[in-house]
C-alpha cells in the first residue's frame, strides 16, 4: 500500500469515528439532557461510549438494581419465583417516590419488576438483610459495596453506587451464566426482563429513576440479543430537578434506541 493511500485510509477512519461520536452525542442534545451511553459489542469484544469518564462514574442505580435484587431474593429463598405475591404494606412515601395509586395493591414480583413498584422490592429487602446483600454484591462484583444508607432502599439514596460500565460487566456475566446465582434463577430473570421480542431481536432491559442532591438521575440498562451478536447497553441521563423536562423518562429509551439503530443493533 502506498503512503498516500495509507494516509487517506487513516483520514477516512478518523472521519468515520468523528461522525459516530457526533451521532452518539446528538440524541442527548435533542433531549436537552446530559449523560452517557455505554455499549459493549459482545462478538467483537469492543466498548463504545460518548463519554469514557462518565461511563466509569458511580451513582445510585435506582430501579435498575431490581435486576440483581430479583436474583438475590430468589437465591436467598426470600421468594420462590417471579409469581410470588408481595403484600401491600398499606402506605408508602409519595414524596420520595411519587404518587402512583395503580401500584398500591398486592402484586406479583414479576409485575412489580415490570411496572417498577419500588415498595415491593423494599419489602423484599427487609427480608434479605444487609449481610446477605453485601455477600452477593461482592460475589457478583456489582457496585461499590457501600451499604451505609440506613433506609431500606440503599439503591435509590445514600452512598451505594454503580457505574454504567459495571452495569454492563454484570449483565455480560448474567448472559454467560458466570454469577453466584443458579441457572434457574438467571432464567427467571431473563424471562422477566423481556421488553420487546421480534423476529430479529430480543430486548431485555430495566429502567431506573431517582432524585438525589437536587438532581434527577435516569437509567436504562439491558441488552439486545440477535442471532449473530449481543449488544449490551447502559444509558444514564441527568438534569437539575428545577429544570422541567416532560420527556425525561422517555428520553432514556429514545437516546438508547437511536444509538442502537445507528450501530445496527436494532
C-alpha positions in Angstrom: 0.0 0.0 0.0 1.4 3.4 -1.0 1.9 6.1 1.7 -0.7 8.3 0.1 -3.4 5.6 0.2 -2.4 4.6 3.7 -2.8 8.2 4.9 -6.1 8.5 3.0 -7.4 5.3 4.8 -6.5 6.8 8.2 -8.2 10.0 7.3 -11.4 8.2 6.3 -11.3 6.1 9.5 -10.9 9.3 11.6 -13.8 10.9 9.8 -16.0 7.8 10.5 -15.1 7.8 14.2 -15.8 11.5 14.4 -19.2 11.1 12.7 -20.0 8.2 15.0 -19.1 10.2 18.1 -21.3 13.0 16.9 -24.2 10.6 16.3 -23.8 9.3 19.9 -24.0 12.8 21.3 -26.9 14.1 19.1 -29.7 12.2 20.9 -28.7 13.7 24.2 -28.7 17.2 22.7 -32.1 16.5 21.1 -33.5 15.7 24.6 -31.7 18.6 26.3 -30.0 16.3 28.7 -26.5 15.4 29.8 -25.3 11.9 30.3 -23.7 9.0 28.6 -24.4 5.8 26.8 -22.1 2.8 27.0 -22.3 -0.2 24.7 -20.4 -3.5 24.6 -20.3 -5.4 21.4 -20.2 -9.0 22.6 -19.0 -10.6 19.4 -16.2 -8.1 18.8 -15.4 -7.6 22.5 -15.4 -3.8 21.9 -16.7 -0.9 24.0 -18.3 2.2 22.7 -19.3 5.3 24.6 -19.8 9.0 24.1 -18.2 9.8 27.5 -15.5 7.5 28.8 -15.3 9.3 32.2 -19.0 9.2 32.8 -19.1 5.5 31.8 -16.9 4.8 34.8 -18.6 7.2 37.3 -20.7 5.7 40.0 -24.1 6.8 41.1 -27.2 5.2 42.7 -28.5 2.6 40.3 -32.2 3.3 41.2 -34.6 0.7 39.9 -32.0 -0.9 37.6 -31.0 -2.5 40.9 -34.1 -4.7 40.6 -32.1 -6.8 38.2 -29.7 -8.1 40.8 -32.2 -7.6 43.6 -34.5 -10.1 42.0 -31.6 -12.6 41.7 -30.7 -12.1 45.4 -34.3 -12.5 46.5 -34.5 -15.8 44.6 -31.1 -17.1 45.6 -31.7 -16.4 49.3 -35.1 -18.1 49.2 -36.9 -14.9 50.2 -39.2 -15.6 47.2 -39.7 -18.9 45.4 -40.3 -17.5 41.9 -41.4 -14.4 40.0 -45.1 -15.2 40.6 -44.9 -14.9 44.3 -47.2 -12.2 45.7 -45.9 -9.3 47.8 -48.5 -8.0 50.2 -49.2 -4.3 50.1 -48.0 -2.8 53.4 -50.7 -0.1 53.4 -48.6 3.0 52.9 -45.6 4.4 51.1 -43.7 7.7 50.8 -45.3 9.6 47.9 -42.8 12.5 48.5 -39.8 10.4 47.6 -41.4 8.0 45.1 -44.3 10.0 43.6 -48.0 9.2 43.8 -48.8 6.0 41.9 -52.1 4.6 43.2 -52.3 2.0 40.4 -49.4 0.0 42.1 -50.7 0.3 45.7 -52.0 -3.3 45.9 -50.9 -6.9 46.5 -48.6 -7.5 43.5 -46.6 -10.3 42.0 -42.8 -9.9 41.9 -43.0 -10.1 38.0 -45.4 -7.2 37.8 -43.5 -5.3 40.4 -40.4 -5.6 38.2 -42.2 -4.6 35.1 -44.1 -1.6 36.5 -41.2 -0.7 38.8 -43.2 -0.9 42.0 -40.4 0.1 44.3 -42.3 -0.5 47.5 -42.5 -4.2 46.7 -38.7 -4.6 46.4 -38.3 -2.6 49.6 -40.5 -5.2 51.4 -38.2 -8.0 49.9 -35.1 -6.1 51.0 -36.3 -6.1 54.6 -36.2 -9.9 54.5 -32.9 -10.2 52.6 -30.9 -8.1 55.1 -27.7 -6.2 54.6 -25.4 -9.1 55.4 -26.7 -11.2 52.5 -26.8 -8.2 50.2 -23.2 -7.5 50.9 -22.2 -11.1 50.3 -23.9 -11.4 46.9 -22.9 -7.9 45.7 -19.3 -8.7 46.4 -19.6 -12.1 44.8 -21.2 -10.6 41.7 -18.8 -7.7 41.6 -21.7 -5.2 41.4 -21.3 -1.7 42.8 -19.1 -0.2 45.4 -20.3 -2.3 48.4 -21.1 0.8 50.4 -24.4 -0.1 52.2 -24.1 2.6 54.9 -27.5 4.2 54.0 -29.9 3.5 56.9 -33.0 3.3 54.7 -34.2 0.0 53.2 -33.7 1.2 49.6 -30.0 1.9 49.6 -30.0 1.6 45.8 -32.0 4.9 45.5 -30.4 7.0 48.2 -27.1 7.0 50.0 -23.5 6.1 49.2 -24.1 2.9 47.2 -23.1 3.4 43.6 -22.5 1.6 40.3 -21.1 2.8 37.0 -22.6 2.2 33.5 -19.6 0.1 32.7 -20.1 -2.0 35.8 -23.8 -2.4 34.9 -22.7 -4.0 31.6 -20.0 -6.2 33.1 -22.6 -7.6 35.4 -25.1 -8.2 32.6 -22.5 -10.0 30.5 -21.8 -12.3 33.4 -25.6 -12.9 33.6 -25.7 -13.7 29.9 -22.7 -16.0 30.2 -24.0 -17.7 33.4 -20.9 -16.7 35.3 -22.5 -15.3 38.5 -23.1 -16.6 42.1 -26.7 -17.3 41.1 -28.3 -20.5 39.9 -29.2 -21.2 36.2 -32.8 -21.5 37.3 -32.8 -18.0 38.8 -30.9 -16.5 35.9 -33.5 -18.0 33.5 -36.3 -16.4 35.6 -34.6 -13.0 35.5 -34.1 -13.2 31.7 -37.7 -14.0 31.2 -38.9 -11.1 33.4 -36.5 -8.7 31.7 -38.0 -9.1 28.2 -39.2 -5.7 26.9 -39.5 -6.4 23.2 -39.4 -9.6 21.1 -39.4 -9.6 17.3 -38.2 -11.9 14.5 -34.9 -10.0 14.5 -34.1 -9.5 18.2 -35.0 -9.8 21.8 -34.6 -6.8 24.0 -34.1 -7.3 27.8 -33.9 -4.2 29.9 -34.8 -2.3 33.1 -35.3 1.4 33.7 -34.4 3.4 36.8 -35.0 6.9 38.1 -34.0 8.5 41.4 -33.8 12.0 42.8 -30.6 12.8 44.7 -29.0 16.1 45.7 -31.4 18.2 43.6 -30.8 16.1 40.5 -32.8 13.6 38.5 -30.8 10.5 37.5 -32.4 8.3 34.9 -31.1 4.9 33.7 -31.9 2.3 31.1 -29.7 -0.8 31.0 -30.0 -4.2 29.3 -29.1 -6.0 26.1 -30.2 -6.7 22.6 -29.9 -10.3 21.6 -29.7 -11.1 17.9 -29.0 -14.3 16.1 -25.5 -13.2 15.2 -24.5 -11.0 18.2 -25.4 -9.4 21.5 -25.2 -5.7 22.3 -25.2 -4.7 26.0 -26.0 -1.1 26.9 -26.2 1.3 29.9 -27.7 4.7 29.4 -27.7 7.3 32.2 -29.1 10.8 31.9 -29.2 13.6 34.4 -30.7 17.0 34.9 -31.4 19.5 37.7 -34.8 18.9 39.3 -35.5 22.6 38.9 -35.2 22.2 35.1 -38.5 21.0 33.7 -38.3 18.3 31.0 -41.5 16.3 30.4 -39.6 13.9 28.2 -37.0 12.9 30.8 -38.4 9.5 31.3 -39.0 8.7 27.6 -35.6 10.1 26.6 -33.8 7.3 28.4 -35.2 4.9 25.8 -35.2 7.3 22.9 -31.5 8.0 23.2 -30.6 4.3 23.6 -32.7 3.1 20.6 -31.3 5.9 18.4 -27.7 4.8 19.1 -28.5 1.1 18.9 -30.1 1.7 15.4 -27.1 3.8 14.4 -24.7 0.9 15.1 -27.0 -1.7 13.5 -28.1 -3.5 16.7 -31.8 -2.8 16.1 
